[in-house]
């Protein structure tokens, strides 16, 4: 269990298979985000039809509503959501550190005010493990101290060192909770955009191991894309080969290919569903606003190259109509397409990694995607 | 085509099969309403999974958005919506007469102000036929003058007589548009709650025939239920046996059984989806608010007797959670259940009509449904 087998490589890029208690995940792979125990607007069956192999749940949100005790009493997050495949929960770190002005950080943990009802609550490394244990995902994430993308060295250093101290507490508590057979814990390396801190974070993290996977946190939080790429390139040679690498909160379509080329195996991002709700669909040639007048009366599919339910069933003109009359079916259909778009991009990258054609394909895909300047 | 075959009767109740260009409709049957070319929040595939056999489209709404020309250019309402089974469009009469203060009635037709963009438009019997012809449903409805449920005799008389005069014009225009092989037209009898007017309306309507079906309009528009039942009972002996009878804008679950017992074959109503969006689900034992705290943590199905996707897949506690976090999946799942509930009630009534057990079953069903006083 929790084994990761690498099948092919191309430069830093890897194609692998991760074995989790609820099934296999063929990598590289995009993981849709089920913030509140639901990928916004989609049923578990909808998500299964996108061929997504693993989804996320957010500890912060599920702790507040409905509460981990409710979910545990109903048989855990899998039963609750009816998603029967692999699942990963984040630790709540990213969310509580985003609560600017509503949270107080100490060595013990983070006291924060619920955005739902204003109650004061405390999340510690131990509590984050206990909540995730109650939720019962295949992979639990360590509780980390996230800093913004522009954080100066001293601030990033503080967050990075605290993340390392908290990692020890997470590990200890997680080992007390179970025997590690139905849930594993992955650490999160931090250090902002400072190469020396990233290096120290990774060394400290690996020293606290062994781990079955590792995450890179604190990127795509405001820093320019080239900076993120530089950090990934500097980190990559020091990352262990034999475990999966998860780049948290990334990405957009191009981010997947850029990340895969830099040795990343797993991605998550809410952009697919957020864009979907706003009527923005990803296409191989960039993106399109489904509200646009150009779609009026069009009997063409949204993306003729796509095999998703939306593109194989509905004419563009109908999709536009759904946004004009504000029917929620429109939000769902574009979210479905965007998720399938990213899942399929992972599948395609994997096929090209296995065939030894990743570099050329990826370069051409990115060129075409950026050609219209969108 | 447009044949109606009666298979069994029980008192006034009938089980039959209506043959339409896009397929058969086994009656009695509930028809979900696809106001804007979409059953609110549901894809055509969602609706097919409820086993609904025929859906409605609203001429008024589709004329305004996206416009019948757009739909015709895309291949008609079936292609536009991807609903490939029987479809019926209303005439827009009910909608324009509901636009109190925004419409002016003359012998020619109704001038009204669009609720979308404020433009002035005119709907006449001829235009109503032309729009419905462009939409291309199996059944088009005649353009009628609807009065409220409390309309006094003189007002109801006016509306009823104008409906009869407009019926002739609808028939003439519809005959000019096609040969009657891909679309039929059904008249709507009016007369408010006045038995003498209902009788005269029916006589005038039938004299203008023959028809392949007939609708009863102007009920369930504010009058008490017992009044509606009395009107139906007075009308029934005078209704032709050999064509289907459609009670417009009705109903709630109990209305279906009450209507079937009084000789009605077809029903439509937006209550299933409207209630669904508000989190009210129908159960055999009444109804339930899915937002209720009683559902917290419940792993039971919403309705253990129901075979819909919602009830066979999701625990009640998850459905409640979806409404708490305001995810649109909740609206869809309860709408799906409510539609399946009505479709299945039609199927059950039909089975009992065929088995000769309708009266006893219906009586017991209504007793149980009303037992909790909801």
HADDOCK unambig.tbl for C-alpha pairs under 7 A between the chains (distance, minus, plus):
assign (segid A and resid 40 and name CA) (segid B and resid 327 and name CA) 6.42 0.50 0.50
assign (segid A and resid 41 and name CA) (segid B and resid 327 and name CA) 5.91 0.50 0.50
assign (segid A and resid 41 and name CA) (segid B and resid 328 and name CA) 5.09 0.50 0.50
assign (segid A and resid 41 and name CA) (segid B and resid 329 and name CA) 4.69 0.50 0.50
assign (segid A and resid 42 and name CA) (segid B and resid 329 and name CA) 5.94 0.50 0.50
assign (segid A and resid 43 and name CA) (segid B and resid 329 and name CA) 6.66 0.50 0.50
assign (segid A and resid 66 and name CA) (segid B and resid 321 and name CA) 6.55 0.50 0.50
assign (segid A and resid 70 and name CA) (segid B and resid 297 and name CA) 5.24 0.50 0.50
assign (segid A and resid 73 and name CA) (segid B and resid 297 and name CA) 6.81 0.50 0.50
assign (segid A and resid 74 and name CA) (segid B and resid 297 and name CA) 6.06 0.50 0.50
assign (segid A and resid 74 and name CA) (segid B and resid 298 and name CA) 6.97 0.50 0.50
assign (segid A and resid 74 and name CA) (segid B and resid 299 and name CA) 5.75 0.50 0.50
assign (segid A and resid 80 and name CA) (segid B and resid 315 and name CA) 6.99 0.50 0.50
assign (segid A and resid 80 and name CA) (segid B and resid 318 and name CA) 6.02 0.50 0.50
assign (segid A and resid 81 and name CA) (segid B and resid 318 and name CA) 6.80 0.50 0.50
assign (segid A and resid 82 and name CA) (segid B and resid 314 and name CA) 6.76 0.50 0.50
assign (segid A and resid 297 and name CA) (segid B and resid 70 and name CA) 5.26 0.50 0.50
assign (segid A and resid 297 and name CA) (segid B and resid 73 and name CA) 6.83 0.50 0.50
assign (segid A and resid 297 and name CA) (segid B and resid 74 and name CA) 6.06 0.50 0.50
assign (segid A and resid 298 and name CA) (segid B and resid 74 and name CA) 6.99 0.50 0.50
assign (segid A and resid 299 and name CA) (segid B and resid 74 and name CA) 5.76 0.50 0.50
assign (segid A and resid 314 and name CA) (segid B and resid 82 and name CA) 6.77 0.50 0.50
assign (segid A and resid 318 and name CA) (segid B and resid 80 and name CA) 6.03 0.50 0.50
assign (segid A and resid 318 and name CA) (segid B and resid 81 and name CA) 6.83 0.50 0.50
assign (segid A and resid 321 and name CA) (segid B and resid 66 and name CA) 6.55 0.50 0.50
assign (segid A and resid 327 and name CA) (segid B and resid 40 and name CA) 6.43 0.50 0.50
assign (segid A and resid 327 and name CA) (segid B and resid 41 and name CA) 5.90 0.50 0.50
assign (segid A and resid 328 and name CA) (segid B and resid 41 and name CA) 5.10 0.50 0.50
assign (segid A and resid 329 and name CA) (segid B and resid 41 and name CA) 4.70 0.50 0.50
assign (segid A and resid 329 and name CA) (segid B and resid 42 and name CA) 5.95 0.50 0.50
assign (segid A and resid 329 and name CA) (segid B and resid 43 and name CA) 6.67 0.50 0.50
